[in-house]
Amino acid sequence: MADKTVGLDVLPGGAGGLQIKYHDNGDGTYSEQVYSTGSGGGGGGAVTMASGAVASGAFASGSVASGAFAAGALASGAVASGAYAAGAIADGADVTQGAKADAANTDSTSAWSVVALLKGLWAKLNGGVPLLDAGGTNKATVKAAATSAVASTDTSLVTQALLGSSLVQAGIALSGSTTQGASLSLLAVQATQTELSSVNQAATSGTSAAIVPTNGISSQFTLNVSTFTAGSSTGYDAILQYSLDGQTNWFDAWHFDRVTASGFQVTPPLNIGGYPRRISWVNNTGAATTCTVSLLATRMPTPVGPAFKYIDRTAALLTNPAANAVGATFRVFGAKSITTAITVGTAATPGQYTIQTSADGTNWTSAVNAAGTAASVTCVANSTVQVTAVNVTHSYVRLIQTASSVSQTGTQATITALG
């Protein structure tokens, strides 16, 4: 069939019409071309189509072939804003953009639509940050280990095992509560562990069994003396000790106040959380009838500065001491200030004491107070006095009597060192 042209007078006011040309493609198919005749039947100008001129569904799926419009055929702004009514482009019409029904992507190598990729990203973000491993393969293993650790109240295992990874993995039970898809702060990882439970420490002296903790960072300790019957004892003195070398050598960390009745005492957070520890004790003047002791350790979520407390009851230092008498030597690694409180009883002439520090435990110098002078204090009969040394840089501390006393009866000197 030869080409055929049909003219239509469809423009108002004699402005012209349209020519529709049917072209024989020679292969049994025909193409259709539309021209505007313009005014006077000339070559015509651009065709203006009113909004809604092309009805929804006018072009069947596939009627416009891929590449039908050459690059640049549609000028910028050719399609006005709002030209496409809502729903004019069917869901899924652009296979690259995708359809609402597309499943979320599950890997990063397959071909996915934009909708599938967005769904996959949303699912990942909504479910928590993935574990930092090669392919997430240890997620179930770590979650099981973390849940087990928390169930045993040893929450430090979670901190140690998952440091740098998300604790949010579909919910981990913590002390009876469950965190579902929400951030879990390491600051919340805190638990109390019973380290000694109702042990008998009525003997004149001794040490508890060594405690090998699993927690790190720092811990706050509670000494609970649930029963105490004095018997021959005039008081129970307990010392918290720790070991740095596998329980061969033991160092004092905190001296508890003398116990003469049931009760409990609490330390500040101490940086011995991960080291073996024990309680060393003395019942003064003889064994107690009953002395039942428990020790609790509460893990702190953050490290703290050094803290030490020592009670020096050296008789040669406090009761009628010789000139330049010295007390026991204590370790104060990392401490910046040291406060000493000295309690004496009766005294015709109370003595004067000075805080001394040493870098090696052998060579000693006087520490200084805030005024830059020697950290010294003169005692008062039947009273407690104190003095503070600042800007401490040495690792050891002791007291020395720098002005002699007369007929003095001393009780104790308490040394507190803080970082």
KEPA-590041 format. One record per residue (C-alpha): residue number from 1; residue in three letters; x, y, z. Coordinates in nm, 2 decimals. Layout:
N
<NUM; ALA; <X; Y; Z>>
...
//
This chain:
419
<1; MET; <0.00; 0.00; 0.00>>
<2; ALA; <0.13; 0.34; -0.09>>
<3; ASP; <0.17; 0.62; 0.17>>
<4; LYS; <-0.16; 0.79; 0.25>>
<5; THR; <-0.22; 1.13; 0.40>>
<6; VAL; <-0.54; 1.23; 0.58>>
<7; GLY; <-0.62; 1.60; 0.66>>
<8; LEU; <-0.83; 1.70; 0.97>>
<9; ASP; <-0.96; 2.05; 1.03>>
<10; VAL; <-0.93; 2.03; 1.41>>
<11; LEU; <-0.78; 2.37; 1.51>>
<12; PRO; <-1.03; 2.65; 1.59>>
<13; GLY; <-1.07; 2.98; 1.41>>
<14; GLY; <-0.94; 2.86; 1.08>>
<15; ALA; <-0.59; 2.82; 1.23>>
<16; GLY; <-0.53; 2.51; 1.03>>
<17; GLY; <-0.55; 2.14; 1.09>>
<18; LEU; <-0.36; 1.82; 1.13>>
<19; GLN; <-0.23; 1.58; 0.87>>
<20; ILE; <-0.19; 1.22; 0.96>>
<21; LYS; <0.04; 1.02; 0.73>>
<22; TYR; <0.03; 0.65; 0.72>>
<23; HIS; <0.36; 0.51; 0.59>>
<24; ASP; <0.40; 0.15; 0.45>>
<25; ASN; <0.71; 0.01; 0.62>>
<26; GLY; <0.74; -0.26; 0.36>>
<27; ASP; <0.73; -0.54; 0.62>>
<28; GLY; <0.36; -0.57; 0.68>>
<29; THR; <0.36; -0.29; 0.94>>
<30; TYR; <0.27; 0.08; 0.91>>
<31; SER; <0.38; 0.38; 1.10>>
<32; GLU; <0.18; 0.69; 1.17>>
<33; GLN; <0.31; 1.05; 1.14>>
<34; VAL; <0.12; 1.36; 1.25>>
<35; TYR; <0.17; 1.72; 1.11>>
<36; SER; <0.02; 2.05; 1.18>>
<37; THR; <-0.08; 2.24; 0.86>>
<38; GLY; <-0.08; 2.57; 1.04>>
<39; SER; <-0.27; 2.88; 0.90>>
<40; GLY; <-0.33; 2.87; 0.53>>
<41; GLY; <-0.22; 2.50; 0.49>>
<42; GLY; <0.15; 2.58; 0.51>>
<43; GLY; <0.41; 2.36; 0.66>>
<44; GLY; <0.27; 2.42; 1.00>>
<45; GLY; <0.42; 2.49; 1.34>>
<46; ALA; <0.43; 2.32; 1.67>>
<47; VAL; <0.14; 2.12; 1.79>>
<48; THR; <-0.01; 2.24; 2.13>>
<49; MET; <-0.21; 1.97; 2.31>>
<50; ALA; <-0.43; 2.08; 2.59>>
<51; SER; <-0.41; 1.92; 2.94>>
<52; GLY; <-0.60; 1.59; 2.93>>
<53; ALA; <-0.58; 1.56; 2.54>>
<54; VAL; <-0.41; 1.22; 2.58>>
<55; ALA; <-0.63; 1.00; 2.79>>
<56; SER; <-0.49; 0.77; 3.05>>
<57; GLY; <-0.42; 0.44; 2.88>>
<58; ALA; <-0.40; 0.59; 2.53>>
<59; PHE; <-0.06; 0.43; 2.48>>
<60; ALA; <-0.07; 0.06; 2.54>>
<61; SER; <0.22; -0.10; 2.72>>
<62; GLY; <0.51; -0.13; 2.48>>
<63; SER; <0.36; 0.09; 2.21>>
<64; VAL; <0.65; 0.33; 2.24>>
<65; ALA; <0.97; 0.14; 2.17>>
<66; SER; <1.28; 0.18; 2.37>>
<67; GLY; <1.49; 0.45; 2.20>>
<68; ALA; <1.19; 0.60; 2.02>>
<69; PHE; <1.29; 0.94; 2.15>>
<70; ALA; <1.65; 1.03; 2.06>>
<71; ALA; <1.88; 1.18; 2.32>>
<72; GLY; <1.78; 1.55; 2.36>>
<73; ALA; <1.46; 1.51; 2.17>>
<74; LEU; <1.27; 1.65; 2.47>>
<75; ALA; <1.40; 1.99; 2.56>>
<76; SER; <1.44; 2.10; 2.92>>
<77; GLY; <1.10; 2.21; 3.05>>
<78; ALA; <0.92; 2.03; 2.76>>
<79; VAL; <0.71; 1.85; 3.02>>
<80; ALA; <0.56; 2.10; 3.25>>
<81; SER; <0.55; 2.05; 3.63>>
<82; GLY; <0.23; 1.85; 3.70>>
<83; ALA; <0.18; 1.74; 3.34>>
<84; TYR; <0.17; 1.38; 3.47>>
<85; ALA; <-0.13; 1.33; 3.69>>
<86; ALA; <-0.09; 1.10; 3.99>>
<87; GLY; <-0.11; 0.74; 3.87>>
<88; ALA; <-0.04; 0.84; 3.50>>
<89; ILE; <0.28; 0.63; 3.52>>
<90; ALA; <0.19; 0.28; 3.64>>
<91; ASP; <0.37; 0.12; 3.93>>
<92; GLY; <0.66; -0.08; 3.79>>
<93; ALA; <0.67; 0.10; 3.45>>
<94; ASP; <1.04; 0.18; 3.51>>
<95; VAL; <1.20; -0.16; 3.59>>
<96; THR; <1.52; 0.01; 3.71>>
<97; GLN; <1.34; 0.22; 3.96>>
<98; GLY; <1.13; -0.08; 4.06>>
<99; ALA; <0.78; -0.14; 4.20>>
<100; LYS; <0.64; -0.12; 4.55>>
<101; ALA; <0.61; -0.50; 4.55>>
<102; ASP; <0.99; -0.56; 4.50>>
<103; ALA; <1.15; -0.76; 4.77>>
<104; ALA; <1.43; -0.60; 4.98>>
<105; ASN; <1.78; -0.68; 4.85>>
<106; THR; <1.97; -0.94; 5.04>>
<107; ASP; <2.33; -0.90; 4.90>>
<108; SER; <2.55; -0.64; 4.74>>
<109; THR; <2.63; -0.82; 4.41>>
<110; SER; <2.30; -0.90; 4.24>>
<111; ALA; <2.10; -0.66; 4.02>>
<112; TRP; <1.84; -0.49; 4.23>>
<113; SER; <1.59; -0.22; 4.16>>
<114; VAL; <1.62; 0.11; 4.35>>
<115; VAL; <1.30; 0.02; 4.55>>
<116; ALA; <1.46; -0.31; 4.65>>
<117; LEU; <1.79; -0.14; 4.75>>
<118; LEU; <1.60; 0.11; 4.97>>
<119; LYS; <1.40; -0.16; 5.13>>
<120; GLY; <1.72; -0.35; 5.21>>
<121; LEU; <1.89; -0.05; 5.36>>
<122; TRP; <1.58; 0.03; 5.57>>
<123; ALA; <1.57; -0.33; 5.70>>
<124; LYS; <1.94; -0.31; 5.80>>
<125; LEU; <1.91; 0.02; 5.98>>
<126; ASN; <1.59; -0.07; 6.16>>
<127; GLY; <1.74; -0.39; 6.28>>
<128; GLY; <2.05; -0.25; 6.44>>
<129; VAL; <2.41; -0.19; 6.33>>
<130; PRO; <2.56; -0.51; 6.20>>
<131; LEU; <2.85; -0.68; 6.38>>
<132; LEU; <3.19; -0.58; 6.25>>
<133; ASP; <3.31; -0.91; 6.10>>
<134; ALA; <3.38; -1.03; 5.75>>
<135; GLY; <3.03; -1.12; 5.66>>
<136; GLY; <2.81; -1.11; 5.97>>
<137; THR; <2.85; -1.48; 6.01>>
<138; ASN; <2.93; -1.46; 6.38>>
<139; LYS; <2.62; -1.26; 6.46>>
<140; ALA; <2.42; -1.56; 6.61>>
<141; THR; <2.73; -1.68; 6.80>>
<142; VAL; <2.81; -1.35; 6.96>>
<143; LYS; <2.45; -1.28; 7.04>>
<144; ALA; <2.42; -1.62; 7.22>>
<145; ALA; <2.74; -1.56; 7.41>>
<146; ALA; <2.63; -1.21; 7.51>>
<147; THR; <2.29; -1.33; 7.63>>
<148; SER; <2.45; -1.61; 7.83>>
<149; ALA; <2.71; -1.37; 7.98>>
<150; VAL; <2.44; -1.13; 8.09>>
<151; ALA; <2.22; -1.41; 8.22>>
<152; SER; <2.51; -1.50; 8.46>>
<153; THR; <2.52; -1.13; 8.57>>
<154; ASP; <2.88; -1.10; 8.43>>
<155; THR; <2.80; -0.81; 8.20>>
<156; SER; <3.17; -0.73; 8.17>>
<157; LEU; <3.19; -1.03; 7.93>>
<158; VAL; <2.96; -0.84; 7.70>>
<159; THR; <3.18; -0.53; 7.71>>
<160; GLN; <3.50; -0.74; 7.65>>
<161; ALA; <3.35; -0.96; 7.37>>
<162; LEU; <3.17; -0.69; 7.18>>
<163; LEU; <3.39; -0.38; 7.23>>
<164; GLY; <3.36; -0.19; 6.90>>
<165; SER; <3.05; -0.39; 6.79>>
<166; SER; <2.68; -0.33; 6.84>>
<167; LEU; <2.51; -0.49; 7.14>>
<168; VAL; <2.18; -0.45; 6.96>>
<169; GLN; <2.11; -0.78; 6.78>>
<170; ALA; <1.74; -0.84; 6.79>>
<171; GLY; <1.74; -0.80; 7.17>>
<172; ILE; <1.96; -0.90; 7.46>>
<173; ALA; <1.81; -0.96; 7.80>>
<174; LEU; <1.97; -0.75; 8.08>>
<175; SER; <1.86; -0.81; 8.44>>
<176; GLY; <1.51; -0.91; 8.35>>
<177; SER; <1.46; -0.65; 8.08>>
<178; THR; <1.49; -0.68; 7.70>>
<179; THR; <1.64; -0.43; 7.46>>
<180; GLN; <1.47; -0.46; 7.12>>
<181; GLY; <1.63; -0.27; 6.83>>
<182; ALA; <1.75; 0.01; 7.05>>
<183; SER; <2.10; 0.14; 7.13>>
<184; LEU; <2.25; -0.01; 7.44>>
<185; SER; <2.51; 0.22; 7.61>>
<186; LEU; <2.82; 0.07; 7.76>>
<187; LEU; <2.76; 0.31; 8.05>>
<188; ALA; <2.47; 0.08; 8.15>>
<189; VAL; <2.69; -0.23; 8.18>>
<190; GLN; <2.71; -0.25; 8.56>>
<191; ALA; <2.65; -0.55; 8.79>>
<192; THR; <2.73; -0.66; 9.15>>
<193; GLN; <2.91; -0.99; 9.21>>
<194; THR; <2.94; -1.17; 9.54>>
<195; GLU; <3.30; -1.25; 9.59>>
<196; LEU; <3.30; -1.38; 9.94>>
<197; SER; <2.97; -1.52; 10.09>>
<198; SER; <2.93; -1.55; 10.46>>
<199; VAL; <3.28; -1.67; 10.54>>
<200; ASN; <3.40; -1.72; 10.89>>
<201; GLN; <3.68; -1.48; 10.99>>
<202; ALA; <3.67; -1.52; 11.37>>
<203; ALA; <4.03; -1.64; 11.39>>
<204; THR; <4.30; -1.42; 11.53>>
<205; SER; <4.43; -1.35; 11.18>>
<206; GLY; <4.42; -1.50; 10.83>>
<207; THR; <4.35; -1.44; 10.46>>
<208; SER; <4.05; -1.54; 10.25>>
<209; ALA; <4.07; -1.76; 9.95>>
<210; ALA; <4.19; -1.57; 9.64>>
<211; ILE; <3.92; -1.43; 9.42>>
<212; VAL; <3.99; -1.44; 9.05>>
<213; PRO; <3.74; -1.20; 8.89>>
<214; THR; <3.63; -1.19; 8.53>>
<215; ASN; <3.55; -0.82; 8.53>>
<216; GLY; <3.78; -0.54; 8.43>>
<217; ILE; <3.80; -0.16; 8.45>>
<218; SER; <3.72; -0.07; 8.81>>
<219; SER; <3.51; -0.20; 9.10>>
<220; GLN; <3.35; -0.06; 9.41>>
<221; PHE; <3.36; -0.30; 9.71>>
<222; THR; <3.12; -0.36; 10.00>>
<223; LEU; <3.25; -0.53; 10.31>>
<224; ASN; <2.95; -0.67; 10.50>>
<225; VAL; <3.01; -0.81; 10.85>>
<226; SER; <2.68; -0.97; 10.92>>
<227; THR; <2.76; -1.10; 11.26>>
<228; PHE; <3.03; -1.01; 11.51>>
<229; THR; <3.07; -1.13; 11.87>>
<230; ALA; <3.39; -1.00; 12.02>>
<231; GLY; <3.50; -1.28; 12.24>>
<232; SER; <3.87; -1.21; 12.29>>
<233; SER; <3.89; -0.96; 12.01>>
<234; THR; <3.88; -0.59; 12.07>>
<235; GLY; <3.81; -0.53; 11.70>>
<236; TYR; <3.82; -0.68; 11.35>>
<237; ASP; <4.06; -0.51; 11.10>>
<238; ALA; <4.01; -0.60; 10.74>>
<239; ILE; <4.24; -0.52; 10.44>>
<240; LEU; <4.15; -0.56; 10.07>>
<241; GLN; <4.45; -0.68; 9.89>>
<242; TYR; <4.53; -0.75; 9.53>>
<243; SER; <4.81; -0.93; 9.33>>
<244; LEU; <4.98; -0.82; 9.01>>
<245; ASP; <5.19; -1.14; 8.96>>
<246; GLY; <4.96; -1.43; 8.98>>
<247; GLN; <4.90; -1.44; 9.36>>
<248; THR; <5.26; -1.45; 9.46>>
<249; ASN; <5.29; -1.10; 9.61>>
<250; TRP; <5.00; -0.91; 9.76>>
<251; PHE; <4.96; -0.54; 9.79>>
<252; ASP; <4.72; -0.35; 10.02>>
<253; ALA; <4.45; -0.15; 9.82>>
<254; TRP; <4.21; -0.04; 10.10>>
<255; HIS; <4.21; -0.06; 10.48>>
<256; PHE; <3.86; -0.08; 10.62>>
<257; ASP; <3.79; 0.09; 10.95>>
<258; ARG; <3.80; -0.13; 11.26>>
<259; VAL; <3.48; -0.33; 11.32>>
<260; THR; <3.34; -0.38; 11.67>>
<261; ALA; <2.98; -0.46; 11.57>>
<262; SER; <2.79; -0.59; 11.27>>
<263; GLY; <2.76; -0.35; 10.97>>
<264; PHE; <2.91; -0.27; 10.63>>
<265; GLN; <3.15; -0.04; 10.47>>
<266; VAL; <3.18; 0.07; 10.10>>
<267; THR; <3.49; 0.18; 9.91>>
<268; PRO; <3.50; 0.43; 9.63>>
<269; PRO; <3.56; 0.27; 9.28>>
<270; LEU; <3.91; 0.12; 9.28>>
<271; ASN; <4.12; 0.04; 8.98>>
<272; ILE; <4.18; -0.33; 9.07>>
<273; GLY; <3.88; -0.47; 8.88>>
<274; GLY; <4.07; -0.73; 8.68>>
<275; TYR; <4.33; -0.84; 8.94>>
<276; PRO; <4.30; -1.13; 9.19>>
<277; ARG; <4.21; -1.01; 9.53>>
<278; ARG; <4.15; -1.13; 9.89>>
<279; ILE; <4.07; -1.01; 10.24>>
<280; SER; <4.35; -1.02; 10.49>>
<281; TRP; <4.23; -0.97; 10.85>>
<282; VAL; <4.34; -0.94; 11.22>>
<283; ASN; <4.13; -0.98; 11.53>>
<284; ASN; <4.31; -0.76; 11.78>>
<285; THR; <4.42; -0.92; 12.11>>
<286; GLY; <4.26; -1.25; 12.02>>
<287; ALA; <4.00; -1.45; 11.83>>
<288; ALA; <3.64; -1.33; 11.80>>
<289; THR; <3.35; -1.56; 11.90>>
<290; THR; <3.18; -1.50; 11.57>>
<291; CYS; <3.27; -1.29; 11.26>>
<292; THR; <3.08; -1.36; 10.94>>
<293; VAL; <3.20; -1.16; 10.64>>
<294; SER; <3.08; -1.11; 10.28>>
<295; LEU; <3.25; -0.91; 10.01>>
<296; LEU; <3.06; -0.77; 9.71>>
<297; ALA; <3.21; -0.61; 9.40>>
<298; THR; <3.01; -0.37; 9.19>>
<299; ARG; <3.17; -0.32; 8.85>>
<300; MET; <3.19; 0.04; 8.74>>
<301; PRO; <3.13; 0.12; 8.37>>
<302; THR; <3.42; 0.37; 8.33>>
<303; PRO; <3.78; 0.38; 8.47>>
<304; VAL; <3.85; 0.61; 8.76>>
<305; GLY; <4.16; 0.77; 8.91>>
<306; PRO; <4.37; 0.60; 9.17>>
<307; ALA; <4.24; 0.58; 9.53>>
<308; PHE; <4.40; 0.43; 9.83>>
<309; LYS; <4.33; 0.42; 10.21>>
<310; TYR; <4.57; 0.30; 10.47>>
<311; ILE; <4.55; 0.29; 10.85>>
<312; ASP; <4.88; 0.30; 11.03>>
<313; ARG; <4.87; 0.18; 11.39>>
<314; THR; <5.24; 0.14; 11.43>>
<315; ALA; <5.29; 0.18; 11.81>>
<316; ALA; <5.65; 0.30; 11.77>>
<317; LEU; <5.52; 0.59; 11.56>>
<318; LEU; <5.22; 0.69; 11.78>>
<319; THR; <5.29; 0.60; 12.15>>
<320; ASN; <5.59; 0.77; 12.31>>
<321; PRO; <5.78; 0.75; 11.98>>
<322; ALA; <6.15; 0.81; 11.96>>
<323; ALA; <6.29; 1.11; 11.77>>
<324; ASN; <6.23; 1.08; 11.40>>
<325; ALA; <6.02; 0.77; 11.44>>
<326; VAL; <5.87; 0.65; 11.11>>
<327; GLY; <5.56; 0.46; 11.02>>
<328; ALA; <5.49; 0.19; 10.76>>
<329; THR; <5.55; 0.24; 10.39>>
<330; PHE; <5.25; 0.24; 10.16>>
<331; ARG; <5.22; 0.24; 9.78>>
<332; VAL; <5.04; 0.53; 9.62>>
<333; PHE; <5.11; 0.49; 9.25>>
<334; GLY; <4.94; 0.77; 9.04>>
<335; ALA; <4.81; 0.96; 9.34>>
<336; LYS; <4.83; 1.34; 9.32>>
<337; SER; <4.72; 1.44; 9.67>>
<338; ILE; <4.77; 1.27; 10.01>>
<339; THR; <4.57; 1.35; 10.33>>
<340; THR; <4.67; 1.22; 10.67>>
<341; ALA; <4.44; 1.23; 10.97>>
<342; ILE; <4.62; 1.15; 11.30>>
<343; THR; <4.43; 1.06; 11.62>>
<344; VAL; <4.60; 1.07; 11.96>>
<345; GLY; <4.48; 1.03; 12.31>>
<346; THR; <4.64; 1.18; 12.62>>
<347; ALA; <4.97; 1.37; 12.57>>
<348; ALA; <5.17; 1.60; 12.79>>
<349; THR; <5.32; 1.74; 12.47>>
<350; PRO; <5.17; 1.61; 12.14>>
<351; GLY; <5.41; 1.53; 11.86>>
<352; GLN; <5.44; 1.68; 11.51>>
<353; TYR; <5.42; 1.47; 11.20>>
<354; THR; <5.52; 1.52; 10.84>>
<355; ILE; <5.42; 1.34; 10.52>>
<356; GLN; <5.71; 1.20; 10.33>>
<357; THR; <5.72; 1.05; 9.98>>
<358; SER; <5.97; 0.85; 9.79>>
<359; ALA; <6.03; 0.74; 9.43>>
<360; ASP; <6.20; 0.41; 9.53>>
<361; GLY; <6.08; 0.34; 9.89>>
<362; THR; <6.43; 0.41; 10.02>>
<363; ASN; <6.51; 0.77; 9.97>>
<364; TRP; <6.26; 1.01; 10.13>>
<365; THR; <6.17; 1.38; 10.11>>
<366; SER; <5.91; 1.59; 10.28>>
<367; ALA; <5.59; 1.64; 10.08>>
<368; VAL; <5.45; 2.00; 10.05>>
<369; ASN; <5.12; 2.15; 10.12>>
<370; ALA; <4.92; 2.40; 9.91>>
<371; ALA; <5.14; 2.69; 10.05>>
<372; GLY; <5.45; 2.52; 9.93>>
<373; THR; <5.59; 2.44; 10.27>>
<374; ALA; <5.64; 2.10; 10.44>>
<375; ALA; <5.31; 1.91; 10.48>>
<376; SER; <5.34; 1.89; 10.86>>
<377; VAL; <5.09; 1.90; 11.15>>
<378; THR; <5.11; 1.92; 11.53>>
<379; CYS; <4.88; 1.69; 11.71>>
<380; VAL; <4.63; 1.79; 11.98>>
<381; ALA; <4.56; 1.57; 12.28>>
<382; ASN; <4.24; 1.36; 12.26>>
<383; SER; <4.18; 1.49; 11.91>>
<384; THR; <4.23; 1.42; 11.54>>
<385; VAL; <4.42; 1.66; 11.32>>
<386; GLN; <4.50; 1.63; 10.95>>
<387; VAL; <4.73; 1.77; 10.68>>
<388; THR; <4.72; 1.74; 10.30>>
<389; ALA; <5.01; 1.71; 10.06>>
<390; VAL; <4.96; 1.82; 9.70>>
<391; ASN; <5.14; 1.78; 9.36>>
<392; VAL; <5.26; 1.44; 9.46>>
<393; THR; <5.47; 1.27; 9.20>>
<394; HIS; <5.63; 0.98; 9.40>>
<395; SER; <5.50; 0.63; 9.44>>
<396; TYR; <5.54; 0.57; 9.82>>
<397; VAL; <5.43; 0.75; 10.13>>
<398; ARG; <5.50; 0.73; 10.51>>
<399; LEU; <5.48; 0.95; 10.82>>
<400; ILE; <5.77; 1.07; 11.03>>
<401; GLN; <5.76; 1.24; 11.37>>
<402; THR; <5.95; 1.56; 11.32>>
<403; ALA; <5.89; 1.72; 11.66>>
<404; SER; <5.91; 1.49; 11.96>>
<405; SER; <5.61; 1.42; 12.19>>
<406; VAL; <5.60; 1.37; 12.56>>
<407; SER; <5.38; 1.10; 12.72>>
<408; GLN; <5.17; 1.06; 12.41>>
<409; THR; <4.92; 0.78; 12.36>>
<410; GLY; <4.84; 0.74; 11.99>>
<411; THR; <4.55; 0.56; 11.83>>
<412; GLN; <4.60; 0.56; 11.45>>
<413; ALA; <4.70; 0.76; 11.14>>
<414; THR; <4.48; 0.73; 10.84>>
<415; ILE; <4.64; 0.80; 10.50>>
<416; THR; <4.41; 0.86; 10.20>>
<417; ALA; <4.57; 0.91; 9.86>>
<418; LEU; <4.37; 1.02; 9.55>>
<419; GLY; <4.47; 1.06; 9.18>>
//
